[in-house]
Amino acid sequence: MYQRPGYDPDNNDWFWARYLPDGSLDKNAEGIALAGRVAKADPPGGCIACHTAAPGGDLVF
């Protein structure tokens, strides 16, 4: 993940990505690449939901 100013203010402007061991982007069950505003859903799940539990409020473990 990396920060892009103005990208997603609700989530500290983090751009999310999930990679496989070979360096390629992981995909969900529907074949959509797990990159960008990953798992911005209702109810929340995935990357953003997990990282909100990180201490310090910066979404970084």
N, C-alpha and C positions, 0 to 999 in steps of 0.2 A: 504494500500500500504506500501511497505517497500523497502529499497534500497539494491541491490545486486551488489557489485562492479564488473564491466565488463559486466553486464547483458544487458544493453541497453543504451550505452553512449549517443545516440541522445536524450534521454529523462531522463537524470540525473540518469540512472541506477535504476529507479523505477520499481518494480514489482507491477502490478495493480491487484486488485480483487474487485469484487462488490458482496456484501452479501445481502441476504434477512433478514427480521427481525428475522427469526428462526435460523440464523447463517449459513444456507446453501448457497452455491455459486449460484448466479443468472445465468441465461442462456439467450442467444439471441434467436431470432425467429427460428433459425435453430437447437437449442438445444445445442449449444456450450457454455461451461462454460466461464463466463466473468472473466478470470484470466490470468495473463501473460502480454503480449504486447497487452493489450486490445485496440481495435479500431485503430490499426496502419494500416491505410488505405489511399487510395487516391480517393477522397478528405478526409482529416482528419475528424474524428468524434469521438464521445464518450468520454471516460475518458481523454485520452491524449489531445485531442483538447480543452476540457473544462479547464483542469488544466494549459494549457499554458497561460491562462489569469490571473493566480494567480500573485499577486505582488511579487517582489523580485527575480524572475527567478528560484525559486526552485521547482515550480509546486505544492506548498502546499498552501492551503487557510488558 
